[in-house]
Amino acid sequence: LNQGATLSALLIGYQAQGKLLKEHPPIKFLISISGSKFRDPSICEIAYKDPIKAKSVHFIGDKDWLKIPSEELASAFDKPLIIRHPQGHTVPRLDEVSTGQLQNWIAEILRQPKVGVSIGEHESKIEIYTNGDKGVNGVEMNKGKAACQL
């Protein structure tokens, strides 16, 4: 919930300013549930200096004690998707409209061009063998050179 979202947003902001993760491809998106900005002004001056271009979705609860800080974090992003729910500080149960919004947001991310890792370079084959009611009894990975028996 909030701590992971807060730290993730900070990393994306620092990366956008060229302060961290310089060798890493740009982080493309953030999913924030009750996230907020860091309170330290020296951190805010760097991480949230300019609108963050990564796509973002922010789940904000009407009864969440972090409602206003979550709105402030959302405002640090360029064109954030804000999904409001009537609950508090929790992972929300989404209604049909919110589910559709989230599906469209995910579809838009999946349509973006791939940057960085080539799928052909990292292809692998994973097979899981089951034994009826007894569960998994074998896993095999090719190209990763791993195998295990359970």
Residue pairs with C-beta under 8 A, 6 or more apart in sequence:
1 33
1 34
1 89
1 90
1 91
2 33
2 34
2 35
2 36
2 66
2 89
4 35
5 30
5 31
5 32
5 33
5 34
5 35
5 36
5 73
6 35
6 36
6 37
6 38
6 73
8 30
8 32
8 35
9 30
9 32
9 35
9 37
9 47
9 52
9 56
9 73
9 76
10 38
10 43
10 47
11 20
11 21
11 27
12 27
12 30
12 52
12 54
13 46
13 47
13 48
13 49
13 52
13 76
14 20
14 21
14 46
14 47
15 21
15 22
15 24
15 26
15 27
16 26
16 50
16 52
16 53
16 54
17 46
17 47
17 49
17 50
19 46
21 27
25 115
25 116
25 117
26 54
26 115
27 54
28 54
28 55
28 109
28 112
29 54
29 55
29 56
29 57
29 109
30 54
30 55
30 56
30 57
30 77
31 56
31 57
31 59
32 56
32 57
32 58
32 59
32 70
32 73
32 74
33 59
33 91
33 92
34 59
34 60
34 61
34 64
34 66
34 70
34 89
35 58
35 66
35 70
35 73
36 66
36 69
36 70
36 72
36 73
37 44
37 47
37 48
37 69
37 72
37 73
37 76
38 44
38 47
47 76
48 76
51 76
51 77
51 78
52 76
52 77
52 78
53 78
54 77
55 79
55 81
55 105
55 108
55 109
56 74
56 77
56 80
56 81
57 80
57 81
57 82
57 83
57 102
57 105
58 70
58 71
58 73
58 74
58 77
58 80
58 81
58 82
58 83
59 83
59 85
59 91
59 92
60 67
60 70
60 71
60 74
60 82
60 83
60 84
60 85
61 67
61 84
61 85
61 86
61 87
61 88
61 89
61 90
61 92
62 84
62 85
62 86
62 87
63 86
63 87
63 88
63 89
64 70
64 87
64 88
64 89
64 90
65 88
65 89
66 89
71 82
74 80
74 82
81 101
81 102
81 105
83 92
83 94
83 98
83 101
83 102
85 92
85 93
85 94
85 98
87 93
92 98
94 102
123 143
124 141
124 142
124 143
124 144
125 140
125 141
125 142
125 143
126 139
126 140
126 141
126 144
127 139
127 140
127 141
128 136
128 138
128 139
129 136
129 137
129 138
129 139
129 140
130 136
130 137
131 137
135 150
136 150
137 149
137 150
138 147
138 148
138 149
138 150
139 146
139 147
139 148
139 149
139 150
140 147
141 147
